[in-house]
Structure formats: structure tokens, C-alpha cells
Amino acid sequence: MKNMNIPMFLLAVVVILLFLAVGVAIAFRSVGFILLFLFLGFIVMGLGISLKRKKVTS
């Protein structure tokens, strides 16, 4: 069994939680929180993708 990359796993969990928070914000009809959580979700996802690319190329 391969070793699990804990930091990347936690980053993925944070992204999932942020997009779940978008769903909760939609339920509460809060446009500000919808935009905030969407923005943060895409930022964290982009960070994870860039970290993975740096790891693969180096």
C-alpha cells in the first residue's frame, strides 16, 4: 500500500468543505457568502494544482 500524502489530502478536504459551504450559503440565500466560498474554493483548488505541478516537475 502506498503512503498517503496527508497535506494534499487535507487540502482536498478543505476544497470539498468550501464547496459544501457554497451549498449551505445557497440554502440561506446569502449572495455574499456564496461568492466568498466560491472564490476561496477556486483559490485553494488552484493552490493544490500548482503544488502538484511543482512536485511532478521537480
For each residue, the residues with C-beta under 8 A, 3 or more apart:
1:
2:
3:
4: 9
5: 8 9
6: 9 10
7: 10 11
8: 5 11 12 48 51 52
9: 4 5 6 12 13
10: 6 7 13 14
11: 7 8 14 15 44 47 48 51
12: 8 9 15 16 48
13: 9 10 16 17
14: 10 11 17 18 44
15: 11 12 18 19 41 44 45 48
16: 12 13 19 20
17: 13 14 20 21
18: 14 15 21 22 37 40 41 44
19: 15 16 22 23 37 41
20: 16 17 23 24
21: 17 18 24 25 33 37
22: 18 19 25 26 34 37 38 41
23: 19 20 26 27
24: 20 21 27 28
25: 21 22 28 30 33 34 36 37
26: 22 23 29 34
27: 23 24
28: 24 25 33
29: 26
30: 25 33 34
31: 34 35
32: 35 36
33: 21 25 28 30 36 37
34: 22 25 26 30 31 37 38
35: 31 32 38 39
36: 25 32 33 39 40
37: 18 19 21 22 25 33 34 40 41
38: 22 34 35 41 42
39: 35 36 42 43
40: 18 36 37 43 44
41: 15 18 19 22 37 38 44 45
42: 38 39 45 46
43: 39 40 46 47
44: 11 14 15 18 40 41 47 48
45: 15 41 42 48 49
46: 42 43 49 50
47: 11 43 44 50 51
48: 8 11 12 15 44 45 51 52
49: 45 46 52 53
50: 46 47 53 54
51: 8 11 47 48 54 55
52: 8 48 49 55 56
53: 49 50 56 57
54: 50 51 57 58
55: 51 52 58
56: 52 53
57: 53 54
58: 54 55
